[in-house]
């Protein structure tokens, strides 16, 4: 395999056995102990200037702690079958857990400060850069336990919920599949099988997805145990922390009221008929009476056009160049800097991600590129994340990561840039139909499907409170939520009952999925404005990304005129989807 298709992690550390990595772990441990000795029990008595000094020291520590852990995660994601990577990943998890416990006191002492002195500190101009960080911390005041209790919960999570998450990752990465294709039996990764959902042969699509899902069904005892453990752990923590709903901790951290999230989800559900209209249209385009859910992403023609990685890279960079030369240069820096791991292989994590590092280190991309148009869009998506992280490097560490509701904004915007460029340059009506279908399917997947995932996750947590959920019960719950989206427009294949079992967001990032819905609708609004204003919009959008996590989502988006609390805002995104479907109909 070409080394250009693997990322280069040596700028972080020379190797997983390098003395520099050992030293990083050791030095950070010493510095954390020094910070704890200096500040524990004293935070509430600090002046604004002294608190600023403490926050800056805390921030520097967070950055130094992050680098060896992120490095370990990159190695494990690239090859989870390496014993060396496994050991380093486990060491990193235990290190992060231990250091987190040592530093817990700092956040807790800020959270537990008396209100009047806290407010005085908050208004002091010297703490302006940290005002948002402090305000977010205080939102959790009534849900926070004592330092001893918090430390015990964190410590026990290593052998509790974190251990189940790790088991999920290792088992999922270890699964091997065999599929008969082109007259021969091939061994394939899960990513290669899922890529076949875009193949022109309907029977092969169904066989590939069925093979993938049946393998998960064979491991249903393990997967149901993991899901039950994650849900039980969350319900116990809710009880300990006095939360009233499973989504409340996520919503609080996202700075979006529960009722706004519920409004987003209800507006999405009211628009499910739009998706069903498209599915019936897609069936007509394919010349079949009714779609199966393995047909949703089927190409319209027998052409199995594929793209080389170099072509995909060029298309992505060019799409960003149409928006801004700066964005194009930031996009290309991933490839010139060898910070992309490209191809699927045994032991590599499935899917794709962008790993934001720190304000002083550039991000990395993991892909599983198989050459179809969807994979090109995935590159544009992940590069969007990377541009977001690079622009946010003007922030300090505590303000670096964008809040969850905005985490997918730049990525989805990047996909829109790619699609619009392809549509504008294409003259063949048949190819335009395919591009429109791909974009509509992407919006459906990013809004409606993510809403289905969120509702399934919500119901799973609500029902787990009443007792263990069997694999069959989880499958039935999954089936019901998907049926609400598909209605009578799509037939789900029977193995899809186990579609819940491979979605890692349920395990690693509780209620992350609605951030995709939120981001897609935000992006549809932003993109409409971009199409009207063009160059004058670029600095507004750039500033949104460069804000990172320094403001609330509402304050970050205010310059673009976006108001989360207005249900008509969410509806506006779906109105644009209706326009795209009408545009497709006009081409028929």
N, C-alpha and C positions, 0 to 999 in steps of 0.2 A: 504493500500500500504506500502510495506517495506520502512523504512526510508533510507535503503541503496540505494534505487533507486531515492531518492531526494537529491539535493545538500544541503550542509550546509553553509549558508551565515553568521552564527553567528561569525566566525572569523573577519568579516568586521564590523558588528554592531550586538548587541544582538537581536534587533527586529526593525521593522519600526517605532515603537513609543518610542524607547530608547532615553534617554537624550543625550547619546553619539553622536547620529546622529544629533540631534538638535544643539549640540555644534559644530559639524564639519561644518555645514552650517554657523553658526554664526562666528566661528573663521576665516574661510576662507574669509568671507565678510570683516572682520576687516583687515586681512592681505593684501587683494587686495587693499583696500583703502590706506593702508600705502605704498604699492609699487607704487601706482599711484602718491601719493603725493611726494615720493622721486625722481621719475624718469621722470615724464611727462614733456616734453619740453626740456629735458636735454640729451637725448640719443646721439644725434649727436656730442655732445661735450665731450663724455667720452673717456678716454684713453683705450687702449686694456685691461689693468688690471681691470679698473673700469667696462668696458663692460662685462668682464668675471664674475665679481661679480654680475652684474645685471642679466646676463643670468642664472647664477646658482640660484639666488633668484626667477627668473621668472619660472624656471624649477621646483623648489620646490613647488611653488604656483600651477602650472599646475597639479602636482601630488596630492596635497591636495584637489584641486577642483574636480579632477576626481573621487575620491573614493566614496563619497556619491552619485554622479550621476550614477556611474556604479552599485552600490548596488541597487539603485532605479530601474535601467533598468533590473537587474536580477530578482527582485521581480515581476515586471510588466510582463516580458516575461514568468515567471512561472505561473502566474495567473492574467490575465488582467481583470477578472471579480470582483476582490476584490476592494471594494470602498477605502479601506485604501491604496492599491497599486496604484490605479488610482490617488488618491490625492497626494501621494508621488511622483509618476512619473511626474505629472504636476508641482508640486513644484520644482522638480529637473530640469525640462526643463526651467522654468522661472528663476531659480537660475543660471543655466549655461549660459543662454542668457544674464542676467544682468552682471554677472562677465566677460563674454566675451567682452561686450561693455566697461567695465571699463578698461580692459587690451588691447583693440585694439590699443591704442596709441603706445605700445611698438614695435609691428611688423611694424606699419606704419612709425614710426620714423627711423627704420632701413632701410625700403624700400626706403624712401625719402631722405636718406643721399646723399650728393654730391659724385660723383664717385671716385674722387682721394682719399679723406680721407677714404672712405669705403674700397677701394682696399688696402690701407696701413694697415688698421685694419685686413683685411682678411688674409694678409700675415704674421701677427704676430703669432709666434709659440704658444703664450699663449692661443690663441683662436682656436687651432687646433681641439679640440673636437667638436667645433660648426661651423666649416668652411662649412660643407655641409648644415646645417640648414640655415645659413646666405645666402648661394648662392641660395638655393631654394626660399627663401623669395624674393630675388631681381628679380627673374624671373617674378614676378607679378607686377613689378614696373609700367609699362604703363597701367595696368588694375586696378590699385588701386585708390580709391576715397579719399576724405578728411576724417578725423576722424569723423566729424559730420555726413557726408553722410553715412559712413560705420556703424556708431552707429545706425542711423535711420533705415537702411536696416535690421540690425540684430534685432532691437527691433520689427519692424513690422512683421518680419518673424514668430513670435510667434502666431500671429493671422492670418497669411497668410499661406505660404507653409507648415510650421511645423504643423499647426492645421489640414491641409488636410492629412498630413502624419499620424498623430495620429488617425484621423478618419478612414483612411484605415486600420490601425492596429486593432483598436477596433472592427470595423465591421467584418473584416476577422476572428478574433479570436472568434467572437460571433456566426458565422454561424453554424447551425446544419443540419445534413443530415440524411435522412432515406433511407435504402436500404433493399430490400428483398434478403435474403441470407440463404441458407440451410432451406428453408421452413418457415422462420420467418422474420418479419420486425424488423430491428435493427436501433437504433440511433447511428451515427458514427461521428467522427471528420473528417475534411478534410484530415489530415495525414493518417488516417486509410483507407479512400477511395483511396487515391493515392497509398498506399501500395498494393492495390489489382491489380494494373497494372502488378504485378509480379505473379498473381494467374494463375494456369494452365487452368482455364475455360475462354475461349475467350468471351463468352456472358457476364459473370460476369465482366470481365475487362472493356468491353464497357459500361455496365450499370453503373459501379462504376464511371468511368471517366465522362460519360455523366451526371450523377447525380451531380457530383461536379461542372462541368462547367455550367449546367443549373441554379444552384443556383446563380452562379456569373452573369449569364445573367439576372436573376430576379432583381439583384441589379445593372444593367448596368447604370442606371441614375447616381447612386452614383459613381461607378468606373470611368465612363467617365468624370464626373466632377472633380474627383481627378486628373486623368491623364492630363486633359486639364489645370488644375490649375498649376500643377507642370511644364508642358511644357511652359505655358505662363509666369510664374515666371522666368523661365530660359531664355526665349527669351528677356524679359525686362532687366534682369541682363546683358545679353550679350551686349545689346545696350548701357547700362550705362557704361559698362567696356570696350567697344571697342574690343570685340572678333568677329572673322569672321566666326566661325563655332561652332556648339553646343558642339563638343567634345574637343575643344581647351583648355578650363580650366582644364579638367581632364587630358589631355595629358601633359599639362604644369606641373601640379602637379606630374605626374608620371615620368617626365623627359624623355619622349619618344617623339620624333618629330612626328607631324601629319602624315608625309609621311611614317614613319615606321609603325605606326598603320594601315594606309591604305594598306600598303604592306602586313602586317599580314592578314588582312581581305581578300584581293584579292587572296592571296595564298590559303587561306582556301576555298574560293569559287571555285577556279579552281579544288580543290580536292573533291568537292561534289560528283562527280561520284564514288569515293571510297565508300562513305556511301551508295549510291544507289546500288552498287555491293553487299555490305553486306546485305542490306535489301532484295534483291532478294534471296540471299543465305539463309537468315533466313526463308524466306517463304518456300523454299525447305525443310529445316530442320523441319519445323512445318507441312509440308505436305499440305500447302494451296497455291492457285494460286497467291495470292498477300497479303501483309501485310496491315492491317489498322494501324493507328498510336497507337492504343491500343494494338497492338501485338508486338511492337518493343522490349519490355522487357519481353515478355512471356517466361516461362521456357520451355526447350526442352522436358521434360518428364512430366508425370502426377504427379510425386513426388512433394509434397508440403513441402519439408524439411524445417523445421524451427530450429532456434537456441535459446537457452536460453540466457539471458543476460550474465550469467557467462561464457558460452561457447564463446560468442562473445568477451567478455573482454579478455579471455585467448588467443584466436586466434590473437587478435590485439597485445597484449603484446609480444607474441611469434614471430610474424612477425617482430616487431621492434628489438627483441633480435637477430634475424638472421643478422641484420645489425650492431648493436652495443649494448653492455650491458648497456651503459649509456642511450641510447635512450629507451631501454626497461624499465629502472627504472623511467625515466621521464614519459613514457606512463602510467605506473602503478600508479604513484603518484596521478593521477586524481581520481582513484577509492579508493585507500587507504585514500586519503585526503577528500573524500566525496565532490568532486567538479563537480559532474555530475548529471544532472536531466534527467531521462531516458525515462519515458513512456509518450505517448500522453494522453491528457485529455482535457475536455472542458475548454476554457479560456486560454490555454497554446499556446504560439507562435508556428506556424507551422515550419517545416523544422528543421534545426540544425545549431548551431553556436558555435564558441569558442570565449569567451569574454576575450581578452587580457586586463589585468588590468594595472599594473604599474611595473617598474623594481623591486619593493620590494614586490609585491603581486602576488601570483600564479594565472593563468587563470582558468576560469570555462567553462564547456561544457554543452550545452543544446542539447538533442536528442529527437527524437520521435520514439523510438525503437519498432518495431512490429515483429521482429524475422526472417525476411528473410535475404538472403545473402547480398542484397543491403544495409541493415541496418548495417551489420557487416562492410562493406566497408565504410559506413558513419562514424562509430566509428573510423576506421583507419584514415579517412580523417580529422576529427575534432581533434583527438589526434595529428596528424601532425601539425596542427595549434598551438596546445598547446605546443608542443616541440619547435617549432619556437620561440614562445613568451618566453619560459623558457630559452632557450639558449641566446636570445637577452637581457636577464636581466643584462648582463655585461655592457650594454649601459646605458646612462642617459636618462631621460624622453623625451627629444626633439629628441633623436636618437633611441627611443625604437621600435616604430611601423614600420614594413617593408613597403617599398613602394608598391603601388597597384600592379604593374606588377609582384612582387615577393610574394605577399600576399598569393597566392594559391600554391606556390611551394612545401612547406613541406607537405601540406595536400595531394596533388596529388601523391607525391613521396611515402607517406605512403600507399596509396591505391595500388601502384605498388608493394611495398614490400609484401603486403598481397596476391595479386594475384599470384606473382611469387612463393611465398612459397606454396600456394595451388596447383599450377600447378606442381611444382617439386615433391610434395609428393603424388600426385594422380596417381594411376595406371589404373583406370577404364577409358576407352576411352570415354564413354558417358559423364562421369562427366567432363573429360578434355574439351570436346566440350562445355559443359555448362559454364565452367570457362572462356574459350577463348571468347565465345559469350559475357559473362558479361563484360570482359575487353574491348573488341572491342566496345560494346555499351556504356561503360563508356567514352572511348576516343571520340566517336562520340558525346556524350552528352556534354562533356567538351570542345570540340573544335568547331565542326560544329554547334551544337545547340546554343552555346553561341554566335557564330558569327551571327546566325539568329537573336538572341535577340538583339545584338548590332545594326544590320542593321535596325531592326524594331524601336528601340529607336531613332536611328539617323533620320530615315524618319519621325517618329512622331514629333520630334522637328522641323525639317525643314518645314513640312507641317503645323504645328500649327501656324507658323508665319503668314500664309495666312488667318487664321480664325479658329473658333471653329471646332473641330473634333467630329462628332457624334460617338456614340458607334458603329454604323454600319460601319462608315469609319475607325475607329480604328480596327475593326474586319477584314475588307477587307484588310487593310494594313498588319495585322498579317498573314492573309491567304496567301497573295502574297509572303511574305518573307519565310514562311515555305515551300511553294510549290517549291521554288528554290532548297531547300535542298532535298525534297522528290522526285521531278520529277514525273515520272510515276511508281516509285517503291513502293510507299506507298499511300494508300487512307486515307485521313484525315476524321474523323467523323465530322458531321456537327456542333455539339456543340463546337468543337475545335476552332471555330471562336472567342470564348471568352477566349482563352488560355492566352491572354495578361493580363487579368484583375487580376490574382492572383500573379503575379511575383513582389515581394516586392523590388527587386533591382532597378526597374525602378523608384520607389518612394523614396527610402532611400539613394541610392548610385549611382548617375548618371554615366552611362557608366562604371559601375563596371564589366559588364559581359565579356568584352574582356580580362580582367585579367585572367579569367579561360582558355581561348584559349592560351594566352601567357604562362601561367604557365604550362599547359599540354605539350606544345611543348618544353618548357625549360626542363621539367622533363623527357620527352622521350630522350632528348639529355643527360641529367645527368645520367639517368638510364643505357643507353647504355655504358657510360663510367664506371659506377659502376660495371656492369657485366664483363667488361674487366679487371678492376684494383682491384676490391674487397676491401680488407682492406686498401690499400694505398689511396683509394678514400675517405674513411670515414672522415679524418681530413679536407680535402678540402670542403666537403659538410657541415660539422659541422661549419666551419668558415663562409661559405655563410650565414647560418642561424643566427650565433652569431653576424653578422654585423648589424642585425636589419635594421634600417633606417639611418645608419651613412654614407652611400655612395649612389651614384646613382645606379640604377639597372645595368647599363652597367659595372660600376667599381666593383660592388659586384660579378658579374658573370665572370669577366675577368679571374680570376685564373682557371676557368673551360673551358676556350677557347670559350666562347659563345659570338657571335657578333650579336646584334639585327638588325643592319642595313643591313645585308646580307640576301636577300630573300631565298637563298639556305639553310640557317639555318632553317627557318620555314618549308621549303619543307622536310628537313631531318626527322622531326617528322612524317610527313604524309607518308614518305617512310617506317618508322617502322610500322605504322598502316597497310600499304599494306602487309608487311611481316607477321603480325599477321593474316590477312585475308587469306593469302596463307597457313599459318600453319593450320588454321581451315579447309581449303579445303582439305589439305592432310589427315586429319582425317576422311573425308567422305567416 
